[in-house]
Amino acid sequence: MRHLVTMSKPRIPSQFSTTNRTSKSTTFSLPLLFSFLLVLSQGSFTTAETITVNIGAVIDADSRIGKEQKVAMEIAVENFNNTSTQHKLSLHFQAPGRDPLQTAYAAEELIKEKQVQALLAATTWHQSALLADVGTRAQVPVLSLSAATVTPPLAQLRWPFLVQLASNASHQVNCIASILKSYKWKRVIAIYEDDAYGGDSGMLSLLSEALQSSGSVIEHSLVFPPLSSVSNPDGFVRDEVAKLLVKKSRVFIVLQSSLSLAIHLFREANGLGLVGRDSVWVVTESVSSVLDSVDTSVISTMQGALGIDGVYSESGESFDKFRGKFKGVFRRSIRRSSVTSRESCFTRRGNTSSYGSESMEAWGGDSVHWPGKLRGVQTGMGNAYGSNAVEDWIPGNILEKRIV
């Protein structure tokens, strides 16, 4: 029997962005994310039968985070299907790698072959933009877990079906500026890894602008190419870090970095004596958010570094159930004792909200805003996850407590 469904064009918020992905009151758990996808993809409908909705997910299957996201999504879909009486979700994955043509093809295949009614982009911003192009042509909503550092001009007109659920870089750099102002550090060295499309240099501009109010300046910028494009990462990173020895500043800001580069960077900086009591290292969410899933040998090279991370809840029955299930499923999926089954922040963040009608409470009017809250974390060996929360920060405030 055919379902009788009255479709209406989904009303996409003109802006759906958050200053981080972690606040309970303002981000969706994965089950709630799928509830939101239902609204976007189905519009209004009239039916007395259970409807199956196809959801497409484009992930980076080669990365640790991508593997975690896949397991978390599968658990979320299972939980959703177990509790929903009117809708059932069918999740379809594609892992096109980083080739732009393959990314676009993957999205088109999901739409044409699997007839997905919404796409979830757990990819880089550049890939998310490609998916948004495909989604706009097909009028399929695309939810992106990443965002451009600086919003492209006319983005709302170009991608009317794109919804961004991602960190707001401006709040991170403002938090960094607040830290610098609190300790009166006047000269800093900015470090970032390019994303091969020039997409991360925007954070440098944001930091420079934010530092104007704190009286600090960027003495030097160290830009790394994508580490995957370097034939001899150890030697290359060592040579680049050695250039910092002649600089006066010993305050280093890692604006954007893959985990792989961060590991090389801190290891070489340690070897050259640039990590210790006479130096300060501050890392943004791109690094601090994945420290929960690395081993102690990595944490030891980052001893004392400050990180900007989001505030999220790890309490509640739903979270406890998710964590237990995730550990079991992920452990079986990796089948490698060298990789810890502990979930990273990216995975835990997606499961910190409660179930039910709260999924729509944050979505009101033409945009979604929330009182973003970040926290400073200090890496160390005394915490089971490798980092200790030391101070909360709300945009517009100055850190007043001692965080080191």
N, C-alpha and C positions, 0 to 999 in steps of 0.2 A: 504494500500500500504506500502510495506517495504521501510525503508530508506536505501539509498545506502551510506554507510559510509566507508571510507578508514582509517583504524586505524593505528597509529604508536605509538611505545613505547614512553611515555612521557620522556622528558629530565629533570631529577630532578637536581637542583643545588646541588653541593657537600656540600654546607653549606648555609642554609638560616636562619640566626639568626640576631636579632637586640638587641641593648643594652637596649631598652625598647620598649613598644608596642605603643608609643604614638606620635611619630613625624609625622607630615603631609607628609613630603617628603619621608618617608621611611617605613611607614606601610600602610597596605591596610584597607580601609573601608570594612565593611562586603560585600557590593555589589561588590567591587573590588576583595575581597577574592574569591567570587564565580566566578568572571571572570577568576581568576587565576586557580581555580579548573577546569574550563572548558578546559583550555589549557592542564592541567596535565592529565585529564581523557580522553579527546577526541583525543588529538594529532591533526593530520590533517584530514580533511574530505571533501567530496564533496557531496552536497545535495542541492536541491532546496526547501526543506520543513523545517518546524520548527522542531527542535529536542528537545526532553525532556530528561534532564540529571538528574538522581537520585543521590542525595547527602546524605550521612549518617552523622549524628551528634551524638556523645556520650557525654552526659552532666551529671552533678551532679544535679538532679532535686530536691534534698532536701535542697540545699543551696540557699541563697539569690542570689549569683552570677549566679548560674545555672539557676534560674528562669529568671533573667534578660537576660542572654545570649539567652535563648530560644525565648523570646519575640523579642529581637533584631534581631536574625536570621530570624524569621518569617517575620518581617517588611522588612528586607533586601531582602529576596527572593521575596516578593510582589513587592517591588520597582524595583528589577531587571527584573522581568517578565513583569512589566508594560512598561519598556523601551526597552527591547530586542525584536527584530523581528525575529531573527534566532534561539534563544535558549530559552527554558523554564526550570526552575529548579523545581524539586520536592524534598522536604526536608523530611527526615525520621529520627525521634529521637529514641534513646535508652538511658535509664537511669539505668545502671546495678548496681548502688551502688559502693562499694569499693572492692567487692570480685573479686579477679583476674580471677577466672574461669568464673564468670558471665560477666566480661569485655570482655574476649576473645570470649565468646559465643555470646555476643551482636554484636561484629564486624562481626563474621562469619554469623550470621543471616541477618545482613544488606546486606552483600555481596551476599549471596546465595538466600535469600528470596526476598529482595527488589532490588537486582541487582544494588547496588550503584556503581558508577564509581569513587568515591572519598570519603574519610572519614575525618571528622573534629573532632579532639579530644579536647574537652573543659574540660579536666580532669587533674588529677595530672600527674607528669612526669612518675611515675611508671606505671600508667594505659596507658599513651600514648605509652610507650615502648612496652607494651603488644599488643596494637592496631597496632603498627608498625610491630611487628612480624607477625601478621595476614595479614596485608597489603602487606608485602614483599612476603609471600607465595602466595597470590592471585594476586600479581602485581597490587595492587590498591594503589594510592597515599594516604598518611595520612598526614594531616596538623595538627600539634600540637600547641596549645596555651600555652603550658608549655615547659620547657626545664630542662635538668639535670643541677645541679649547676656546676658540672665539667663534660665535655664531656667524655662519656665512651670510652675506647680504641676500635679502629676498628669500631666505630659507623657507619661510612660511608659505610663500607663493610657489616655490619650486617643489616642496615636498608636503603637500597638504595632508597626506596620509601618514606622515611620520610622527611618532610620539617618542620623545627621548626620556629615558629613565636612567640618568647618569649623573656623575659628579659635576659640580659647577667649579671650574678651575679658579674662578675669581675669588671664591670664598677660601679656597686653600691658600692662595698666595696672600690674601689679606690676613689669614691666621699666621702665616710665616712672618709677615711684616709686623704683626703685633708682638710676636716672640722677639724679633730683632729690636723693636722699640723698647720692650721691657728690659732687655739686657744691654741696651745702648751699643749694640754691635753696628758699626758704621760702614764697614766694607765687607762685601761678601763675594764669593765665587759661585756662579751658577753653572750647574751641570745638567745636561739633558741628552737623551737619545732621540735622534730624529726617527720618524716613522716611515721614511723612504718617500714620503709625499710632501714633506715640509710642513706637516700638520702640527708639530709640537713647538715650533718656534714661537707660537702665540703665547705660550706660558711665560716666555722670557719678557715679552712686552708687558704682560699683565703684572709680572713681578716688578719690573722697572717702574711702572706707574704706581704700584702699591707702596714701593719704598720711598717715593717722594714725600709722603706724609710722615714717614718715620725717620727721615733724615739720613737714611742709609743709601749706599750706591753699590752698583755691581762693578767690582774691580775687573773681573775677567769672566768670560763665558767659555766653557769647555763643551763642545758639541761632538757627540759620538754618532757615527752612522749606525744603522741597525746592526747589532752584533752578529746576526746571522749572515751578513754580507762580508764579514771579515774572515780571512783565511787563517790568521794566527791571532785569535782573541787575546791570549795571555800576553804576548809580546806587544801587541798594539795598545792594549789598555795600559800596560806598564809604562810604555813610552809617553802616552798622553798624560797620565797622572804625574809622571816625573816633571813635566813642564810646570806643575803647580808649585814645585819646591821654591821657585824664584819669586813667587808672588807674596805680597805682604799679608794678605788676609788669610786667616785660618778658620773662617766660617764658610762652610761648604753647603750649598743648597742643591739637592738633587731633585730637579723639577719633574722629570719624567724619565723613567727607566724600566726596561724589562727586568724580570728577576735575574735572568742570566747576566746581564750587564752589571746589575747591582752586586752580585756575588763576586764578579771579577774586579769591579771597582773597589770595593772595600778590602778585598784581599790584597790588592796591589798597594792601596793607600796605607794599609797596615804595615806592609813590608817596607814602605818608604818613611814610616814614622809620622804619617799625616793623620792618624787616628789615635786619640789619647787625650790627656788632660789639657794640653795646649791647643786643641782643635775642637771645633763644633761642627757636627754634621746634622743636617735636617733633611728628612726625606718626605716626599708627598705620598698621597694615597696609593699611587701606582706601585710603590715598594712596600709601604707599611701594611697594606691590605693583604699581602701574601706571606707575611712573615710567620703566620700561624702554622703554615704547612711545611716550613723548612726545618732542617735538623740543627742541633746545637752547634755544630762546627761552623755553620753560616752565621748564626746569631753571635757567636764569639767574635767574629771579625767586625761586627757592628756595635759592639759593646758601648753603651752610652749615647748612641745616636738618638736624636729626637725625630719622631714621626708624626705626621698629620693623619689622623684616622677619624672615622665616623663613630658616633655613639649609637649603639644598638643594644637591644635586650637579648640576653641569653637565658631568660627564665620563662617559665610557663610550660604547661603540659604538652602543647603542640610542638614546641621547640625541642623538648626532651625526647619526645617520640621520634621527631625527625632525625635528631642527632644519632640516636641509637640505630635507627634503620639505615641512615646514610653510612655509618661506619661499617656495618655488615655488608651492605651492597657494594660499596666502593672497594672494600678489601677484597671481595671476591672478583671484582672487575679488573683490578690491577694485577692481582696474583704475583706481586713482587714485594718481598720483605724489605727492600731498600727504600720503598716509598711509603711514607706514613699514611694511614687511612684517616687521619684527623682532617676535618673539613677546614678549608681556608675561610677567611672573612667573606669572600665573594659568595660562597655557598651558604654560610650561616646567615648572612644578611638577608638572603632571599627567603628566610623562614622565621622572621622575628615578629610577624604580626599575627593577630588572631584571625579566625575564620568568620565568614558570615557577611552581613550587609556592610561592614566597615569598608569593604572594597570600593564602595562608591562614595564614601564620606569625604575623601580628600579631593574628589573630582567635582568641583563646583565652579560655575561661571565659565569663563573662556580660558582660564589658565589655572594651574595648580601651584601654589606656593606653600612653603612651610618654614617655620622658624628654625632654619638649619642649625645643627649643633655638631661641632667637631671636637676632637680631644687631642691633646698632646700625649704621645706615648714614648716611653724611654725603653730602648731595647736593653735586655740584660739576661743573665742566666738564671735568675731566680724565679722566673715565671714559667709555668708549664707550656705556654704558647709562645714564649720568647719575647714578650713585651709587656710593659706595665703601664696602665692608664695613670696619668699623673695630673691632668688638668682638662677640664671641659672649657670650650670656647664657643660663644655665640657671636655671629657676625655683628660687627659694630662695637664689640667690646675689646678691651685691652687686657691681656693676660696679666694678672697682678700677683698670682701665687708663684712661688718658686717651683719650677718644673724640672730642675736638674738635680 
